[in-house]
């Protein structure tokens, strides 16, 4: 494997399942749809960040860290999985989350507390500024902190999705299944960077289509290419990924990050009611909404075969109950 020389701690239940979505495909009038179930990675309800944390936590342990520190939004899936990874590895954990503490700890935030993480809210300041202070304070107290960036999306964590594409390629080969595109949520860009690096090295031909969650296409392309370059160097690969090679769709950011709108609500309902699959309001709901629109506009043809990479996030649903049930059909 391309990542064999990198330190890694096994945290996930891998490989995750890959299966067809025939009822959703019929509801949309094609194309043939499959899903890669990274909502089933197994670490505190799962999610794709578990793959990245296998490499990030291993690097923290290699450096002798006793405390993991990371950043995220209040309903951060990454923060929840980092807290779980810390607990599983006997490490302390501090989470720096945006804004003010909500009145009720629901969804991922509830799990953060149950997993034993210390939660610090950034208030009116940036998470990065507060995280720097937390690192300094932990060091002053005699601890050995290791700071993991948002989404574990650096050249360390992104290696998880180099290994993930190798896993997927093996599954596709075993099934003798040819796909045309892989569609997924792209926000902190490490997932897409890892996929792009692996695809270039392995000659993986299906399009890797990132649905931008909170960025422009140009921002997505530049960020993915930047992480990919550092990742390739870390692994020891010569090929680079140019921004022009990165595929991103930025028409689906809606009202902004973590704002649930009609397209996300429809996508969540369609996946749940046709396939029994739960999507989250922030990432997979928006990515599926983008995929549905691309199908309806026939940018994705009815004769194609598409893999949707489910990156997890189910706990966030429980923080959006009122908004999700506010649909007239549910009243």
Buried (B, 14 or more C-beta within 10 A) or exposed (E): EBBEEBBBBEBBEBBBEBEBBEBBBEBBEBBBBBBBBBBBBBBBBBBBBBBBBBBBBBBBBEEEBBBBBBBBBBBBBBBBBBBBBBBBBEBBBBBBBBEEEBEEBBBBBBBBEBBEBBBBBBEEEEBEEBBBEBBEEBEEEEBBBBBBBBBBBBBBBBBBBBBBBBBBBEBBEEEEBEBBBBBBBBBBBBBBBBBBBBBBBEEBEBBBBBBBBBBEBEBBBBBBBBBBBBBBEBBEBEEBBEBEBBBBBBEBBBEEBBBBBEBBBBBBBBBBEBBEBBBBBBBBBBBBBBBBBBBEEEEBEEEBBBBBBBBBBBBBBBBBEEBBEEEEEEE
